[in-house]
């Protein structure tokens, strides 16, 4: 089913915004490769007359990040919600309770660990809180014939998780408003790039795109 003119215009607008955001962030993303090498303690090989000398890695960056991460071990982030003078006290209390409730779901401590690691290494760290429903197909043995060594399987789906969850998002997959500055409040638009297998993309976005019309390779 072809896209309507309005849908085509909307898709072109989003692609143009994504390209503009990607271009704007390129000036600092190009440094991330160097930051990653320092974190992994990868030393550049010597060249020229000094090629025979050993290349000793710089351990300062790795040790500093690990020390900073240790400061958050067994600590729990609880927000301080400042009530606006025109709002009832219950609103601030409810917002705080909501955050605490969300933080108790999923593996938030691990997600925050990786988010802080991204921030220490690259200067950017992101999480998102979304409803998650993980459904898995399992095969139970219904019958077994020992004479023929054959099984009859009962296939069913089970829900492993169905609730709100906070997930770390890789900075490499985030595009931010190209007009944004240091203040997070100035960020108007965000785009998250998803890398999915074809079957995953079809399951999630099959209601939006006719995957039968898209070739397996582009």
N, C-alpha and C positions, 0 to 999 in steps of 0.2 A: 504494500500500500504506500504510494508516494506521499511525501510530506506536502502539507498545504503551504501556500506562500507565507502565511504567518509563522508556521513552524520553521520553515527554511530561514526566514529572517531572524527568528529567535536563535536558531542554532548558529548562524553566522555571527551574530552579536556575541554569543558566549565564546566561540572560538577566537574571535578578535580580542576579547578581553583577556582570555587565557594567554594568547601570544604576547600581548602588551605586558601582562604581569610577569611572564617568564623572562622577557627582555629586561625589565626593570630590576629583577633580582640577580641577573647574571653577574653584575659587578661585584657582588660579595660571594656568590656561590662558587665562583672560580677559585676562591681561596680555600674552599672546604677540603679539597684534595690534600693541601698542605697540612691543614689541621688534623685530618684523619691520619696522615703519616706520623705526625708528632704523637698522637694518641697511641698508635700502634708501635711506637718507638722504632720506626723504620729510618735508618740513616742512609743518606745519599752516598753512592760509591764515589770514592776519590778518583780524580782524573789527572792526566798529565804526569808530571814528575812525582806527584804524591800518590799515584795509583797503587803503589805497593804497600802503603800504610793502611792500617786497620781503620775501619769506619765504626766509631763508637756511637751507639744511639743516645739520644737525649732523653733521660728518664724523668726530667723535671715535670713535664706536662702531665704524664701519666700519674705520677705520684700526687701531684696537686689535685687532679680531678678525683682520684680515689679518696684523698683526705677530705675533700669537700663532700663527696657522697656519704662518707662515714658519719658526717654530722647529722644526716637525716635518718640514720638507722633507728628503728623503733620509735620514730617520731610520727605523730599524726597531725595532719594539717586541719585545723578547725578555724573557719573564717570568723572574723569579727564584722558583723553586719551593723553598720551605723544607720540608725533610723532617721529618716527625714522628719523634720519637725511637723509636717502636715500629715504624716502617716501614723496609723495606730501602732502601738508597740507589738501587737500580735503579728503584724506583717514582717517585721524584722526577725522575730522569733521563728516564724514559719519558714522564712528563707534559710535561716541557719539550720533548722531541722531538716529541710529538704536536702541541703548539701551533705549533712552528716548521713542521712539515709542513703543517698546515692553512693557515698564513699564506702559504705558497708557492703556493696554489691559488686561482684566480679573480683578480679585480682588487682585492686587499685594500687596496692603498694608496689607491685612489680611494674605496672604501667607507668607510675610516677618515677620509678627508678630509671627506666629507659628514657622518659621524657627529660629528666634532669641531666642524664648523660648527654643527650642531644644538645641541651642548652649549654653545658660546660664545654663541649667539644666545638660546636658550630655556632653558638650564640642564638640558636632558635630551637624551641621545644614546643610541641603541640600535643594536646589530647582532645578527644571529643566524647561527649556523653550522648549515647543514642540507645534506642530500644533494640535489643538483640534477641533473636530467636534462633537457636542452633538446633536443627533437626537432623537426626542421624538414622540411617536405615540399618537394622540389625536382622540377622537370620537365625532364628531359633530352630533347633531340631525337633520336628514333629514326630517323625517315625524313622526307625532304622531297621533295615533287613540284614542280619548278620550273614545270611547265606549268600546274598548277592553283593553285600557290602555297599548298599545304596542307602541314601538318605532322602527323606522328604522334608523340605525346609518350609518354615513359616516366616515369610518376610513381613516385617512391621516397622513402623517409624516411631522413634521415641524423641522426646524433647529434652535435650540436655540442659538448656538454659533458656529462659524466657523472661527477661526483665530489663531494666535499665542497666547499662554498663559503660564504664569509662575506658577508652582505648587510646593508646599512644599512636600518634600519626607521625610517620617519618617526615622530617623537614624536606627531604628530597621530593616528596609528593605534595607539597603545599605551595600554592601560589597566592600571594597577597596583593591587595590593592596597590597599584603602582604609584598612587598619589599619597600613600600612607607614609608617615614619619615615625619617629621613635615612640610617640604616644599610641598605645594600643587602641585607644578610643577613636583614632583617626582612620582606622582600617574599616573600610566600608564593605568590601567584597573579599571573599575567600573562595578559592577553588581547590578541592582535593582531587588529585589524580589517582585513579584506581587501576591497579594492574591485576586483571582477572583472567583465568582460563576461559575458553569459549563457553564451556558448559556452565561455569559459574555466572558469567555475564548473561547468558541466556536465561538462567533461572531467576536472576535478580531483575534484569531489564527487558525480559522477553515481551512484557506488555507494552513497551515503548518502541522497540525496534524489531523488525521482521528479520531474524537471523538467517532464515532460509534464503534470503536474497543477497546475503553478504558472503563472499568467498572465504574459504578457510585461510588463505594467504593473501596478503595485500602487497 
